[in-house]
């Protein structure tokens, strides 16, 4: 298994937004979607603020592969279900990083519906 480098973790983790493109069954990439990303330790995590209603999230659950761009880093990734035991730490990371945008934007990202969509990004 490939791990993130410290440089990649820092750059992506500090980026305000991440562009994510999910891989189709034929190997092509779907249209990029801009979302928030947080770092927890040596892991990078994304969530759907719209729960499982978001098209990018449903596609990611099916394909388990895609491409990200954030903080000057471009990387092919795998999508893995995050350990639910990490949700409190990931919630705290969302609050710490994004609360400056306002609670009306952060609260949906730390709600149970969003927690259930937490994806860990793994480099390929």
ABEGO torsion letter per residue (X at the ends): XBBBBAAAAAAAAABABBBBBBBBAAGBBBBBBBBBBBBBEABBBBBBAAEAABAAAAAAAAAGBBBBBBGGBBBBBBBBBBBAAAAAAAAAAAAAAAAAAEAAAAAAAABAAAAAABBBBBBX
